[in-house]
């Protein structure tokens, strides 16, 4: 089986679990006497917002648990299903964040379709729909893991990471509001905080930590070790994302980059601000975050003049070397972790083009 076929099969197996958990949630609502239109609304909400993305976060739970499985054997159907439930809980968390985030950013499209709040008849009901996607996580955790010794650990992971992500979102929103450009608020330190809290915890650490709990890893130092590798990896991923937004061709990226137009506190602008001459700084101040293609072009020209792409290439090379050194330092016997867990994450993101 080719790599592409293997990826497709892995995704299909994971996707097959979603209708099962969706039915569990809808059956619960019916059992509570919810009217038919409420059940149908929730069904539409679930299917519109949850399964359509890349599913990397959710599939990472099943992949990691397969690598850490204490028996060392291939996962049974039951083991796979339970790991996939946790994976879908991560995807529900992602859906909750995105529905809310799109409203805050006044975004128009998401995953090639209108944002949920933009769908006819939805509007501000999307606020409650976001809360319901989050609530679904805790119903599924209780249903499938209530009797496990690590149940409270799962609850704490979701609560902690949710709060961390919301802290990152807060820093982002108050640093770079779309309708009020003030580049003096920007800095590489702020960018670091935003990406670690807004992206790294829930996208990189959470899937691995959930699989570790399921696999019976209890030593807290193993979780600290995982965090020390996965958080820098998540930061590298987001810096890479920011650079792709600024430089990748829309055909290759699969979307049009809008960070400059939207006043995003991204890595290229923060690096440019740290390097700019007074005249370049004046151009950035007058052009960044302006809904105008000529202004965007001026910012991109300064990025080229300051060799932001070349500096990223150096950053990428250094990050890759550091991350590999951290991974090599993992003592598999002592920690209950496998180097392959981290290597597989790094392979997915290193030198990606979209």
Phi, psi and omega per residue, in radians:
X1 nan 2.265 3.141
X2 -1.223 2.881 3.125
X3 -1.039 -0.726 -3.138
X4 -1.119 -0.723 3.121
X5 -1.165 -0.670 3.124
X6 -1.114 -0.771 3.118
X7 -1.074 -0.723 -3.141
X8 -1.123 -0.739 3.132
X9 -1.148 -0.710 3.118
X10 -1.080 -0.777 3.130
X11 -1.132 -0.778 -3.114
X12 -1.066 -0.707 3.128
X13 -1.117 -0.734 3.130
X14 -1.164 -0.763 -3.132
X15 -1.062 -0.556 -3.095
X16 -1.127 -0.333 -3.133
X17 -1.415 -0.434 -3.031
X18 -1.056 -0.820 3.134
X19 -1.028 -0.523 3.132
X20 -1.155 -0.847 -3.104
X21 -1.290 -0.548 3.073
X22 -1.091 -0.749 3.109
X23 -1.106 -0.638 3.097
X24 -1.080 -0.766 -3.138
X25 -1.155 -0.729 -3.119
X26 -1.243 -0.614 3.083
X27 -1.141 -0.662 3.072
X28 -1.056 -0.791 3.132
X29 -1.079 -0.740 3.105
X30 -1.086 -0.736 3.134
X31 -1.108 -0.449 3.105
X32 -1.507 0.048 3.092
X33 1.392 0.371 3.121
X34 -1.177 2.447 3.139
X35 -1.125 2.743 -3.064
X36 -0.962 -0.708 -3.092
X37 -1.165 -0.529 3.095
X38 -1.228 -0.709 3.113
X39 -1.122 -0.750 3.127
X40 -1.132 -0.673 3.120
X41 -1.067 -0.825 -3.140
X42 -1.112 -0.687 3.119
X43 -1.052 -0.792 3.122
X44 -1.108 -0.761 3.100
X45 -0.995 -0.861 -3.115
X46 -1.050 -0.881 -3.036
X47 -1.312 -0.512 -3.128
X48 -1.283 -0.664 -2.942
X49 -1.811 -0.309 -2.983
X50 -1.744 -0.902 -2.956
X51 -1.497 -0.048 -2.906
X52 -1.451 -0.155 -3.043
X53 -1.504 -2.780 -3.137
X54 -1.267 -0.435 3.126
X55 1.172 0.296 -3.117
X56 -1.041 -0.697 -3.089
X57 -1.133 -0.831 -3.109
X58 -1.155 -0.785 -3.132
X59 -1.144 -0.486 3.098
X60 -1.088 -0.520 3.102
X61 -1.149 -0.863 -3.112
X62 -1.166 -0.717 3.132
X63 -1.086 -0.766 -3.109
X64 -1.183 -0.747 3.136
X65 -1.106 -0.648 3.106
X66 -1.068 -0.654 3.123
X67 -1.274 -0.572 -3.070
X68 -1.658 -0.102 -3.060
X69 -0.800 2.069 -3.062
X70 -0.997 -0.542 -3.114
X71 -1.259 -0.356 -3.096
X72 1.307 0.022 -3.121
X73 -1.739 3.028 3.055
X74 -1.130 2.534 -3.105
X75 -1.121 2.427 2.981
X76 -1.268 2.909 3.108
X77 -1.021 -0.714 -3.128
X78 -1.142 -0.774 3.120
X79 -1.094 -0.780 3.136
X80 -1.072 -0.781 -3.102
X81 -1.038 -0.794 -3.104
X82 -1.146 -0.703 3.085
X83 -1.127 -0.663 3.131
X84 -1.189 -0.577 3.060
X85 -1.047 -0.793 3.094
X86 -1.094 -0.687 3.101
X87 -1.068 -0.742 3.119
X88 -1.222 -0.479 3.041
X89 -1.126 -0.659 3.063
X90 -1.137 -0.710 3.124
X91 -1.182 -0.585 3.045
X92 -1.147 -0.668 3.083
X93 -1.097 -0.760 3.093
X94 -1.057 -0.764 -3.140
X95 -1.084 -0.743 3.101
X96 -1.025 -0.829 3.126
X97 -1.080 -0.764 -3.036
X98 -1.211 -0.711 3.111
X99 -1.038 -0.776 3.139
X100 -1.235 -0.754 -3.101
X101 -1.067 -0.719 -3.138
X102 -1.099 -0.613 3.092
X103 -1.208 -0.754 -3.123
X104 -1.115 -0.641 -3.111
X105 -1.562 -0.056 -3.066
X106 0.949 0.675 -3.141
X107 -1.219 2.772 -3.089
X108 -1.812 -0.828 -3.114
X109 -2.172 2.732 3.089
X110 -2.578 2.211 3.123
X111 0.949 0.662 3.052
X112 1.340 0.193 3.082
X113 -2.417 2.895 3.139
X114 -1.028 2.492 3.024
X115 -0.982 2.641 -3.030
X116 -0.948 -0.777 -3.095
X117 -1.197 -0.307 3.129
X118 -1.501 -0.205 3.122
X119 -1.181 2.431 -3.100
X120 -0.963 2.254 3.097
X121 1.549 -0.069 -3.097
X122 -1.633 -1.148 3.121
X123 0.862 -2.286 -3.030
X124 -1.265 -0.159 3.037
X125 -1.077 -0.375 3.110
X126 -1.017 -0.466 3.105
X127 -1.085 -0.861 3.113
X128 -1.165 -0.625 3.125
X129 -1.081 -0.661 3.081
X130 -1.080 -0.783 3.113
X131 -1.061 -0.644 -3.124
X132 -1.207 -0.612 3.057
X133 -1.104 -0.699 3.094
X134 -1.175 -0.778 3.141
X135 -1.043 -0.575 3.141
X136 -1.046 -0.578 3.131
X137 -0.991 -0.835 -3.006
X138 -1.320 -0.473 3.012
X139 -1.137 -0.802 -3.106
X140 -1.182 -0.694 3.092
X141 -1.066 -0.768 -3.136
X142 -1.145 -0.762 -3.093
X143 -1.104 -0.715 -2.989
X144 -1.778 -0.306 -3.018
X145 -2.270 0.098 -3.039
X146 -0.959 -0.599 -3.057
X147 -1.557 -0.056 -3.103
X148 -1.426 2.575 3.135
X149 -1.116 -0.423 -3.080
X150 -1.691 0.209 -3.108
X151 -0.978 -0.842 -3.129
X152 -1.119 -0.601 3.096
X153 -1.091 -0.690 3.096
X154 -1.121 -0.781 3.122
X155 -1.036 -0.816 -3.128
X156 -1.084 -0.727 3.125
X157 -1.016 -0.853 -3.120
X158 -1.151 -0.743 3.137
X159 -1.134 -0.799 -3.095
X160 -1.120 -0.821 -3.076
X161 -1.206 -0.606 3.068
X162 -1.061 -0.816 -3.131
X163 -1.132 -0.728 3.120
X164 -1.053 -0.741 -3.130
X165 -1.144 -0.685 3.124
X166 -1.181 -0.573 3.054
X167 -1.129 -0.746 3.098
X168 -1.082 -0.706 3.114
X169 -1.122 -0.673 3.128
X170 -1.082 -0.848 -3.136
X171 -1.039 -0.725 3.134
X172 -1.082 -0.821 -3.068
X173 -1.139 -0.684 -3.089
X174 -1.479 -0.338 3.109
X175 -1.444 -0.682 -3.006
X176 -2.340 1.073 3.060
X177 -1.127 2.451 -3.015
X178 -1.119 -0.513 -3.033
X179 -1.741 0.156 -3.128
X180 -2.558 1.677 -3.047
X181 -1.533 2.156 3.070
X182 -2.558 1.636 -3.042
X183 -1.207 -0.208 3.087
X184 -1.189 -0.312 3.093
X185 -1.385 -0.284 -3.055
X186 -1.434 2.636 2.976
X187 -2.920 2.778 3.089
X188 -1.118 -0.522 3.105
X189 -1.169 -0.750 3.087
X190 -1.083 -0.779 3.138
X191 -1.022 -0.754 3.119
X192 -1.007 -0.844 -3.141
X193 -1.063 -0.789 -3.107
X194 -1.056 -0.855 -3.029
X195 -1.262 -0.603 3.111
X196 -1.131 -0.843 -3.076
X197 -1.372 -0.642 -3.046
X198 -1.452 -0.452 -3.039
X199 -2.160 -0.904 -2.918
X200 -1.101 -0.752 -3.076
X201 -1.080 -0.885 -3.030
X202 -1.476 -0.460 -3.093
X203 -1.518 -0.515 -3.052
X204 -2.017 -0.863 -3.081
X205 -1.308 -0.792 -3.036
X206 -0.965 -0.894 -3.116
X207 -1.018 -0.695 -3.115
X208 -1.248 -0.763 -3.122
X209 -1.095 -0.659 3.094
X210 -1.102 -0.788 3.122
X211 -1.123 -0.651 3.107
X212 -1.089 -0.759 3.111
X213 -1.057 -0.781 -3.139
X214 -1.116 -0.593 -3.107
X215 -1.423 -0.020 3.070
X216 1.520 0.275 3.065
X217 -1.326 2.080 -3.069
X218 -2.018 -0.318 -3.097
X219 -1.193 2.074 -3.081
X220 -1.098 -0.471 3.133
X221 -1.161 -0.455 3.089
X222 -1.207 -0.609 3.104
X223 -1.247 -0.643 3.078
X224 -1.128 -0.677 3.109
X225 -1.130 -0.806 3.118
X226 -1.024 -0.740 3.129
X227 -1.087 -0.703 -3.082
X228 -1.175 -0.366 3.096
X229 -1.671 -0.764 -2.985
X230 -1.339 -0.529 3.119
X231 -1.208 -0.824 3.042
X232 -1.079 -0.575 3.101
X233 -1.150 -0.707 3.092
X234 -1.136 -0.635 3.097
X235 -1.164 -0.787 3.087
X236 -1.008 -0.756 3.133
X237 -1.011 -0.771 -3.087
X238 -1.273 -0.662 3.067
X239 -1.049 -0.778 3.089
X240 -1.018 -0.752 3.127
X241 -1.058 -0.753 3.139
X242 -1.103 -0.699 -3.125
X243 -1.225 -0.712 3.075
X244 -1.048 -0.699 3.130
X245 -1.055 -0.645 -3.080
X246 -1.430 -0.580 -2.946
X247 -2.069 -0.429 -3.054
X248 -1.249 2.554 3.058
X249 -1.227 2.442 -3.114
X250 -0.951 -0.613 -3.127
X251 -1.111 -0.703 -3.131
X252 -1.316 -0.661 -3.075
X253 -1.325 -0.490 -3.105
X254 1.508 0.050 3.086
X255 -2.799 2.932 3.097
X256 -1.627 2.212 3.112
X257 -1.184 2.319 -3.076
X258 -2.241 0.168 -3.044
X259 -1.033 -0.692 -3.121
X260 -1.171 -0.837 3.138
X261 -1.082 -0.614 -3.024
X262 -1.608 0.149 3.102
X263 1.065 0.688 -3.124
X264 -1.332 2.455 3.090
X265 -1.424 1.227 -3.019
X266 -1.677 2.938 -3.095
X267 -1.105 -0.781 -3.118
X268 -1.033 -0.746 -3.114
X269 -1.200 -0.673 3.140
X270 -1.176 -0.683 3.080
X271 -1.173 -0.740 3.121
X272 -1.047 -0.740 3.132
X273 -1.083 -0.598 -3.123
X274 -1.311 -0.293 -3.070
X275 -1.947 -0.271 -2.939
X276 -1.159 2.521 2.970
X277 -1.311 2.920 3.121
X278 -0.963 -0.700 -3.120
X279 -1.245 -0.659 3.087
X280 -1.139 -0.688 3.108
X281 -1.077 -0.736 3.130
X282 -1.077 -0.700 3.114
X283 -1.151 -0.731 3.116
X284 -1.105 -0.761 3.136
X285 -1.047 -0.638 -3.066
X286 -1.568 -0.224 -3.012
X287 -2.018 -0.467 -3.039
X288 -1.307 2.416 3.102
X289 1.338 0.196 3.115
X290 -1.684 2.286 -3.108
X291 -1.363 1.214 -3.063
X292 -2.674 2.217 -3.051
X293 -1.140 -0.550 3.120
X294 -1.188 -0.723 3.090
X295 -1.103 -0.759 3.105
X296 -1.034 -0.746 -3.134
X297 -1.088 -0.637 3.118
X298 -1.130 -0.718 3.121
X299 -1.129 -0.777 -3.124
X300 -1.117 -0.584 3.099
X301 -1.143 -0.715 3.096
X302 -1.124 -0.692 3.059
X303 -0.979 -0.741 3.134
X304 -1.194 -0.743 -3.135
X305 -1.076 -0.605 -3.122
X306 -1.586 0.055 3.112
X307 0.966 0.823 -3.137
X308 -1.077 -0.716 3.119
X309 -1.065 -0.792 3.128
X310 -1.103 -0.694 3.119
X311 -1.166 -0.617 3.068
X312 -1.132 -0.719 3.135
X313 -0.993 -0.690 3.085
X314 -1.173 -0.783 3.113
X315 -1.024 -0.744 -3.124
X316 -1.098 -0.767 3.137
X317 -1.068 -0.783 3.139
X318 -1.162 -0.743 -3.131
X319 -1.092 -0.744 -3.127
X320 -1.082 -0.758 3.136
X321 -1.130 -0.766 -3.138
X322 -1.114 -0.787 -3.113
X323 -1.134 -0.711 3.099
X324 -1.115 -0.651 3.106
X325 -1.136 -0.724 3.093
X326 -1.098 -0.737 -3.136
X327 -1.140 -0.735 3.138
X328 -1.085 -0.476 -3.121
X329 -1.380 -0.050 -3.126
X330 -1.268 2.155 3.063
X331 -1.575 1.774 -3.027
X332 -1.101 -0.657 -3.105
X333 -1.215 -0.655 -3.057
X334 -1.408 -0.600 -2.966
X335 -1.724 -0.314 -3.030
X336 1.332 0.176 3.120
X337 -1.815 2.853 3.091
X338 -2.139 2.367 3.107
X339 -0.996 -0.576 -3.091
X340 -1.057 -0.529 3.103
X341 -0.991 -0.834 -3.080
X342 -1.360 -0.637 3.113
X343 -1.077 -0.722 -3.107
X344 -1.138 -0.645 3.061
X345 -1.101 -0.818 -3.084
X346 -1.131 -0.695 3.126
X347 -1.082 -0.615 -3.124
X348 -1.161 -0.554 -3.012
X349 -1.851 -0.375 -3.047
X350 -1.152 2.217 3.128
X351 0.947 0.565 3.074
X352 -1.228 2.776 -3.081
X353 -2.051 0.009 3.090
X354 -2.745 nan nan
